Amino acid sequence: VPGVPIAVTLGNTATVESSTEDPVPANNTSNLVVTVVTSVANVTISKIANPNPVVAGTNLTYTLSVQNLGPSNANGVVVTDPPPSRQDSTCYSPEQDLPCCSRPLPCCRA
C-alpha cells in the first residue's frame, strides 16, 4: 500500500542462570518483540513567481518552499530548478544557509 511504512517484527529472548539454586526459575527468561518500521519521508515542493505576470525587462522572483511532512527525516534531498530557456540571467539569494548546499550559492543584490 503506497504511503504505508513496511514493518518487520524482531523477536529476542534473554535468559539468566546461576550455579546457585534459584527458587523462582520462571523469571529467568525475558521475551521481547519489537516492530521496526522503515523510514518514510513525505517531501513536498511548491513554487511561486512574483510578479505574475511579469513585464519584459523587469525582475522576476521565484520562491521555492520545500518541506518534509515526515514522519521520518528526509535524507539526500536535492532540489532542482533550472531556469526557463528564455531567461537571460540567474541569481540565487537563499534566505538561510541550507544544510543540503555544499557551497554558498551566488547571490544577486539590487
C-alpha positions in Angstrom: 0.0 0.0 0.0 1.6 3.3 -1.0 2.5 5.6 1.9 2.2 2.9 4.5 5.5 2.0 6.1 6.8 -1.6 5.8 7.2 -3.2 9.2 9.4 -6.1 10.3 9.0 -7.9 13.6 12.1 -8.9 15.5 11.9 -11.3 18.4 14.5 -11.8 21.1 14.8 -13.9 24.2 17.3 -13.3 27.0 18.0 -15.8 29.8 20.0 -15.9 33.0 21.2 -18.8 35.1 23.3 -19.4 38.1 25.1 -22.4 39.7 23.4 -21.3 43.0 19.9 -22.7 43.5 17.2 -20.4 42.2 13.8 -20.7 44.0 11.9 -18.9 41.2 13.3 -20.1 37.8 10.2 -18.8 36.0 11.6 -15.2 36.0 14.9 -16.2 34.4 13.7 -15.6 30.9 12.5 -12.4 29.2 10.9 -12.4 25.7 10.6 -9.2 23.7 9.1 -8.5 20.3 10.0 -5.2 18.6 8.4 -3.8 15.4 10.8 -2.0 13.2 9.2 0.4 10.6 11.2 1.5 7.6 11.8 5.2 7.2 9.2 7.1 5.3 9.5 10.8 4.3 6.9 12.9 2.5 8.8 15.7 0.8 6.9 18.4 -0.9 7.8 21.5 -3.0 5.8 24.5 -4.1 6.9 27.3 -6.4 5.5 30.8 -6.9 6.5 33.6 -9.2 6.3 37.3 -8.3 5.1 39.3 -10.1 2.9 37.2 -12.2 2.6 38.3 -15.0 6.0 40.0 -15.3 6.8 42.8 -17.6 9.7 42.0 -20.0 13.0 43.5 -18.8 11.9 43.7 -15.1 12.8 41.4 -12.2 11.0 38.2 -11.6 11.4 36.3 -8.4 10.7 32.6 -8.0 10.2 31.4 -4.4 10.5 27.7 -3.7 9.2 26.1 -0.4 10.5 22.6 0.5 9.1 20.7 3.4 9.3 17.2 4.8 5.9 16.2 6.3 7.6 13.1 7.8 7.3 11.1 9.8 11.0 10.3 9.3 13.9 12.6 8.4 14.4 13.1 4.7 17.9 12.3 3.7 19.7 13.2 0.5 17.1 15.7 -0.6 18.1 17.6 -3.7 16.1 20.5 -5.2 16.5 21.0 -9.0 15.0 24.1 -10.5 16.6 25.0 -13.9 15.8 28.5 -15.2 13.4 28.8 -18.1 15.1 28.6 -21.5 14.3 32.2 -22.3 15.6 33.7 -19.1 18.9 35.5 -19.7 20.4 35.5 -16.2 20.0 33.6 -13.0 20.9 34.6 -9.4 20.1 32.9 -6.1 19.5 34.6 -2.8 18.8 31.9 -0.2 17.3 33.3 3.0 19.1 30.8 5.1 22.1 28.6 4.8 20.6 25.2 3.8 22.4 22.1 5.1 21.9 20.5 1.6 24.1 23.1 0.0 27.8 22.1 -0.3 28.9 25.6 -1.2 27.4 29.1 -1.0 25.1 30.0 -3.9 25.8 33.1 -6.0 23.8 36.0 -4.7 22.4 38.9 -6.6 21.6 42.1 -4.7 19.8 45.2 -6.2 
